[in-house]
Amino acid sequence: MNTVLWIVQVVLAVKLLSSAYTHALRPDPAKMQRGMQRLGTAARPLLIVIALCMVLGAFSLVLPGALGIWPWLTPWAAAGLAVLMLVGVWFHVRCRENPKIVVGLVLFALAAFLAFGRWVIAPS
């Protein structure tokens, strides 16, 4: 089970890093039109904060277990990312962005499974 959790950790970290890149460094105005209309001038700073949370979360999923320093951080990071994904799903529902809702729910499920797995099934 530890191997499965490590695979989920790495897959989730890679996806979060790619999402952070598209949110902060390369936002596509055409794809983000609905959200930007809803948020107005707060859209850009909010995207940067979300991307920063994703980057920190991605590193917190992998590095503590790999380095053996503060391994208790991994389930907390996974739980925080699960909450972040739920907030993202709520936002995408309000903006009627159906494909992003599905991706957000999958990422939420992975993060919640990882948090549960690292707390209960195979603590690191």
PESUL-V308298 format. One record per pair of residues at least 12 apart in sequence whose ideal C-beta (glycine too) atoms are under 8 Angstrom apart, sorted by sequence separation. I is the first residue (numbers start at 1). J is the second residue. If there is no record, write none. Layout:
BEGIN
i:I j:J
i:I j:J
END
This chain:
BEGIN
i:88 j:100
i:89 j:101
i:92 j:104
i:60 j:73
i:61 j:74
i:60 j:74
i:32 j:47
i:89 j:104
i:60 j:76
i:61 j:77
i:88 j:104
i:89 j:105
i:27 j:44
i:60 j:77
i:61 j:78
i:86 j:104
i:85 j:104
i:89 j:108
i:27 j:47
i:57 j:77
i:61 j:81
i:85 j:105
i:56 j:77
i:85 j:107
i:86 j:108
i:24 j:47
i:57 j:80
i:85 j:108
i:23 j:47
i:24 j:48
i:57 j:81
i:23 j:48
i:24 j:50
i:25 j:51
i:81 j:107
i:82 j:108
i:85 j:111
i:23 j:50
i:24 j:51
i:53 j:80
i:54 j:81
i:57 j:84
i:23 j:51
i:24 j:52
i:82 j:111
i:20 j:50
i:21 j:51
i:54 j:84
i:81 j:111
i:82 j:112
i:20 j:51
i:23 j:54
i:53 j:84
i:19 j:51
i:20 j:52
i:79 j:111
i:78 j:111
i:79 j:112
i:82 j:115
i:20 j:54
i:50 j:84
i:78 j:112
i:19 j:54
i:20 j:55
i:78 j:114
i:79 j:115
i:17 j:54
i:78 j:115
i:16 j:54
i:17 j:55
i:20 j:58
i:50 j:88
i:16 j:55
i:75 j:114
i:76 j:115
i:74 j:114
i:75 j:115
i:78 j:118
i:16 j:57
i:17 j:58
i:16 j:58
i:75 j:118
i:14 j:58
i:74 j:118
i:75 j:119
i:13 j:58
i:16 j:61
i:12 j:58
i:13 j:59
i:13 j:61
i:75 j:123
i:12 j:61
i:13 j:62
i:74 j:124
i:9 j:61
i:10 j:62
i:71 j:123
i:9 j:62
i:61 j:114
i:71 j:124
i:9 j:65
i:35 j:91
i:38 j:94
i:38 j:95
i:6 j:65
i:65 j:124
i:35 j:95
i:64 j:124
i:34 j:95
i:34 j:96
i:35 j:97
i:34 j:97
i:9 j:74
i:16 j:81
i:12 j:78
i:12 j:81
i:16 j:107
i:15 j:107
i:12 j:107
i:12 j:110
i:11 j:110
i:12 j:111
i:8 j:110
i:12 j:114
i:8 j:113
i:9 j:114
i:8 j:114
i:5 j:114
i:8 j:117
i:5 j:117
i:4 j:117
i:5 j:118
i:1 j:117
i:5 j:121
i:5 j:122
i:1 j:121
i:2 j:122
i:1 j:122
i:2 j:124
END
